[in-house]
Amino acid sequence: MPAPPAKLFITGASSGIGQALADYYAAQGAQLGLCARRSEPLQQLAARWPGQVHCYPLDVTDAAALRAAGEDFMADRGVPDIVIANAGISMGTLSEHAEDLDAIRRIMDTNFFGMAATFSPFIGPMRRAGRGRLVGIASVAGIRGLPGSEAYSASKAAVIAYLESLRVELRASGVKVVTLSPGYISTPMTAVNPFPMPFLMSAEAAAPRFARAIAKGCSYVVVPWQMGVLARLLRLLPNAVYDRLMVAAPRKPRQAAAE
């Protein structure tokens, strides 16, 4: 008897990594609950995969809306096999500029709090079912602080630590927690970067690599792997050496890049 189709709930599905993962899993026959702030791209995904997509236009900083969406999806499709907290925003920020403080708060609310709010409706049902994957999209930018990206680096460092805490907390439950740390992936978020991006990879090429890591229940994976090696080397550098290397590094513009 064939296995039933997988059930997934994905945030930030309107573009980039989230959309690529939605298309990848839909092509395998999965049933999808997809969230994003923009409704039109979600409707396009629903039209591309008729009968497989439930659309939830919302902002992940709205915990009540996320809980309602999660409960609606579970009432209709059951407890998901995989929940992917992918929604995120990035922009260059400098704390010296008072006008950047609102952006700093928005980045932390979306990238960190939004992940916790995404997982919250599903942890109890998954724990009771004794199975499932909670997948958080982090970033190599969370491994060491990048100049001009104070808020983004901080938010992704928080995400990495949060996912580690959650992984240990759920270790005996049967629920796996997977941390995916992309390097440079070609998305609207990276399109604004005015500098060369080493090992740049398309979201479509990255999606199956992410999916393999999720299926294995890997605790932590960097894609592409070359960026993981580079990030680990940077992590090992003494602060004085790292500071000298990075002080002249190019900065992300002080403007938003959407999920």
N, C-alpha and C positions, 0 to 999 in steps of 0.2 A: 504494500500500500504506500503510495507516495506521501512524503512528509507534507504537512500543511504549509502554506506560504508564510514566510516570515512577516512579523508585524513590527513596524518601526515608527518612532515618533522623532521628528527632526526639527530643530529650530534653525533659523537663518537659512531657510531653504529657497529664498528668492533668487540667489545668485551664488557664484563662486563654489566653494567646497560643499556647502549644503545642497545646492542644486545638483552638483555632480554626483553626490552620494545618493540623492533621491532618484536620479535617473538610473544609476547603477543598480540599486536595489529593486526599483520598479521593473527593470529589464529581467530580473530573476523571478518576477511574479509577486513581489512583496506587497503587502497592504501598508499604506503610509499615512501617518498624520503629519502634516507639514505646517509649520508656523513661520511667519515673517511679517514685518510691518507692512509690506506692499502686497496688496491683494492680487493685482493683475498677473505678476509672474507665477503666483500659486495657481491661479485659474488656468494659466497656460500649461502648467505641469499636469493639472487634472485633466485637461483636454488631451494631452499627449498620452496619458495613461488612464483611460476611462475605466471607472469602477474600482480603481486602486487607491485613489487619493482623497483624503479628507483635508480640507483647507481651513486653517485657523489664522486669519489676519489679526495679529496682535503684536504688542511690544513686550519683550521678555522681562522688562522691568515691572510689568504689571503682574504680580504674583497671583492675584485673584483670577485674572483672565487665563493665565497658564493653567491654574488648577482646574478651572471649568473646562478648558480644552482637553486636558489630560483625562478628566473623568468622562467627558463625552466620548473620547476615542475608546477608552476601556469599556464603556457601556456598550458600544457598538461592535468592537473588534476583540475585546479581551485584553489581558495584560500584555504589553508589548514585549517582544524578545530583546529589542535594542532601543535605547533612548540616546540620541546624539544631541548634546548641547553644543551647538555650533555657532549660534548667533554672536556676533561681535562687531565692534567698531574700532577704528584706529584713526588717530590724527596726531600730528606733532603738537606737543604742549610744553610750555615753559612756565614754571610756577611763579617766576618774577612778574608775569603779566596777569594782573588781576582778572582780566577778561577770560583767561584760560581756566580759571578755577571751576567754572560751570562745566567746561568740557572734561576736565579731570574727573569730576563727580559722575558725569554721564558715562564715561568710559568704564569706571569702576562698577557702576550700577549695571551696565549692560553685560560686560565681560565676566564679572565675578558673581554679583548678586543674581544676574539673569540665569547663570548656570545652576546655582543652588535652587532657584525658583522652578527651573525646568525639571530637575530631578525630584523635587519634593513630592509631587502627587504620585510618583511611581515607586518610590523606595519601599513603602509599606506593602503594596500588592506584590512587588517582585520578591521581597523577603518572604512573604507568606507562600508564594509559589516555589520558592527555593531555586530560582533560576533568573537569567537575564543578564544583560550588559548595559552598564551606564558608561557612556563614552563622552569625554570632555575634550574639546578642541582647545589646546593650549597654544604655545608658540615657542620657538627657540629664543624669541625676544624676552621670554621670562627666565632664561638661564642666567643672563647677566644684563644689567641695566644699560640701555642704549641711549646715547646723548640725544636730547630733543624728543625722546619718547618716554618721558618720565611716567606718565599715566599708563600707557600701553604696556610697557615692560612691567610695571608694578602690578597691573591687573593680571597679566599672564603668569607672573611669579606666584600671585595669590591663587590662581587657578591650579597650578601645579601642586602647591602645598595642600589645597583643599581636596583635590582628587586623591592625593596620597593618604590623607586622613580618612577619607571616605572608603578607600580601598581596604585599609586596615580594619575599619569599623565593620565592614560587610564581609570580611574574609571567610567567616564560618557559615555565611548565609546561603551560599550558592550563587550569589550575585557578583559578577565580575565588574571591576571598575577599570576602565582603559583610558590612559592618557595619551592622546595623539598630539605631538608637537610638530606642526608643519614648519618647514623652512620657508623659502620664497615660492609661493604658489601663485600662478597667474590668475588674479581675481580683480574685481573693482577696487579692492582695498590696496592692492599693490600697484595698480595701474598709475597711481599718482606719484609713485616714488621716482624722483628725478636722478637716480643713480643706478649703476649696474647692480644686478642682483645675482649672486653666484648660485649655480645649480637650479635656476628657475625652472619650474615644472608646471604644466597645465593642470587645472583641477581635474580634468577628465582622466589624465594619466595617474594622478595621485589617488583617485577614488578607489580603484581595485586594491591598491597597496594598503590603504586604510582599512578596507573591508577584510583583507586577509588578517591584519592585526586584530581586528575586532573579533573575527571568528575564532582565533586562537586564544582570545582572552588575555593578550599581552598587557602587562602592567604599564609599560611606557615605550613608545615608539616615536622616532623622529623620521619624517619623510621630507625630502630624500635622505638616504642614509649618510651621504657625503656631508650634508649640513649638520648632521648629528655629530660626526667626527670633529668638524670645525668648532661647533659649539662646546664640545667637551674640552677641546684644547684651550679655548678661551677661558673656560671655567677654571682651568688649572693655573692660569697665569697669575703671578703676584699682582696685587692691585697697582703697584707703581708701573709695571710693564703694561698692563691693560689700559691704564689711564693714558699713557703716552701714545699707545696705538689708536685709541678711540677718540682722542680730543679733536682730531681733525676729520673725523668720519662724517660723511654726508648725513643730513637730517631729513626726516619726513616733513613735508610742508605743514604748516599750522592750518590744516583744513580737514574736514571729515571725510572718511571713506566708509561707505555703508557696508552692512553685513553681506 
